[in-house]
């Protein structure tokens, strides 16, 4: 079997799939006859790239040493920081005859210079597109906050109003159950009691009680 290393990182702050990336890398290595020596993880850092990038640099050192046959990542965005950085890595891989594999796309053909350039451009382009998409999402959330609108998925028992601006009670949904659950807890019931009686999980009830006043403000006095 050929020796390989894996590499994981957050592609953006919103990406929290490090464990899933590792599972994919291990599964890919097993299915393709690669002996996975280690998975280097920059996942706790925003985008996986700060000035030190220690784990990424260790991957490059392993590639340059010629001791491994392959690098495995979940997808090409993990290799991309920008065009120049990705090109340097691709050159290292080509010069040391190390293969690049991705769980999503399989082995990348870096033997042909034109194909290698295509892979670099595509990876860098996808990375930049993802950054712009997340920046637009952040701007939209910030705009909602500035306007005093609710944002994010409505909590249990709420829905967005017709204008899509504020959470309002979902009286045809579970709002009544949630209010009853709050009253049960106020009267001394445990979260497990609530789960047995109303089917609301303890983890959900924790969030409900954090918003207790918001729910009770919406109760129809009639």
N, C-alpha and C positions, 0 to 999 in steps of 0.2 A: 504493500500500500504506500502511496505517496504522502509525505508529511505536509501539513498545512497549518496555517494559523487563521483565526477569525478576527474580525474587527467590528465593533458596534459603537454607535454614537447616536446622540439626538441630532436629527437633521435640523430641527428647530425647537424652540422652547415648548411648543405644543405637543411634540412627539414624545410619548412616554412608553414606547414599545420595546424597551431594551430587553426585557425577559423574552418577549416574543422573537426578537431578532436572534437571540442566543439559541432558542429552540430551533428556529429555522436553519441556522448555521450547522448545528449538530446533526439535524436530520439530513441536510444536504450532504454533509461529509460522509455520513454512514451510507447513504444511497449511492454515492459516487466513488467509493473506495478510497477516501482520503482519511489519513490518520490526523485527527485534529489535536495538535500539541497544546494550544492555548487559544483563548479568546481575549483579545485586548479591548478594553472598554473605556472610552472617553465619554460615556453616556451621561454622567452627572454634570457635565459642563454644557453651557448653552451652545448649541450647534456642534459640540464636540471639538471646538477649536478655540483655544485661547493662545497666548503667546508661547506657552510651553508645549502643549499638545503631547504630553509624555507618552501616552499609549500609542498614538498614531506614529510618533517617531520610533517607537520600539518595533512597530510593524515594518517601517521602512528599513530599519537596521537588519531585521530578519531577512527581508528581501535582498538587501545588498550583500548579506553574508553568503548567500547562495546555499544556505542550509535547508531551505524549505522549497517545496515544489509549487505551492499554491497559496493564495490568499482568498478567503471566503467572506463575503459580506451579504447582508440581506438584499440590498438593491444598490444600484449604481450611485444613488445620491449619497451613500455613506462614504464613497471615495471622493466626492466632489466638495471642495471648499470654494475654489474658483478655478478658472481655466489654467492659470500658471501652476497652482499646486497640484491639480490633477495631472497635468502634463508631466510634471517631475516624477510623480508616482508611476505613471505609465512607462516612462523612460527607464526607471529602475526595474520595473517588471520585465520589460523587453530585454534590457542589457544582461539581466541575470537569469533569463529563461524561466521566469516564475509566472504561473498562470493566475488569472483573475477569474473568480467564480462568483456568481450571485445566485441567491436562492430563487429570485424571481425570473431571471433571464438565462440562467445556466452559465456556461463558460463563455467569457468574452474573448473574441478573436483579436489578439493584439499582435499577432505575427506579421500581418500586413500593415505597413505604415499608414495607408489610407484608412483602413478600418479602425486602427488605433486612434487616428485623429477624429474620426466620426464618433467613437465612444467618448473621447474627451469632451468634444463639443456638446454632445447630447447630455452627458452627465452634468456639465457646467450649466447648460441651458435649463435643465430640469431643476437644478438647485436654485438658480436665480428666480425661476417661475414660482417655486414653492415659497421663497422668501417674500416675494411680492404678494402672493396670495395671503400669507399670514399677516403681513403688514396691513393689507386692506381690511382683514378681519379685525385687527386691533383697532384700527381707526374707526370702524363701524361701532365697536363696543364703546370706545371712548366717547363717540358722538352721542350714543344713547345715554351714557352716564351724565354727560354735560346737559342733556335735555331733561334729565330726571326720569328717564324711561327705565323700566325693568329690562334686564338682559339675561341671556342664558335660558336653559330649559326651565319652564315653569315647575315649581315644586308640586308634589302630590296635592291634588285638590284644587289647583289653579290652572288656568289657561290664559292665553293672551286675549286681550279684547279685540274687537273687529278691526281696530286701527293697527294692531300689532305693536302697541306701545307699552301697555301695562298689564300686569297679572290681575285677573279677576276670578272670583270663585267659580269653579266648574260645578254648578249645582246639579247638573245631570250626571256628573262623575262622582268623585270620592270626597268632595268637600265636606259633606255632612258626616261621613265616617271619620274624617280627620278631626273635626271639631269634637265629635264624641270621644275620640281617642285622647284628645287633650284633656277633656273633662274627667276621663277615667284616671289619667295620670295625676291630675290635680287632686283627685279623691283618694290617692294612695295606691293605685294599680301599678304593676310593673310593666315594663315594655313587653315582657313575655305574655303577660295577661292580655295586653292589647293585641298581640299577634294571634293568640288563640281565639279571641273574641271577634276581631275585625279583620284579621289577615294582613295587618300592616307590620312589616319587619322591624325589629329593634333598630337596625341601622337607619331605616327611614324615619322612625320616630325620633331619633336623636336630632335629625334635621328639622323635623316638625316642631319640636320643643324650642329649637333655636329661633324659630319664627312664630312662636306662640302668640305674641301680641298681634302680629300681622293677621293671623287667622281669626282671632277673636274680634278684631276690629271690623272684619267683614261679615260677621254673623248678623243675619237679618233680625232686628228686634221683634218683628212680628212673628 
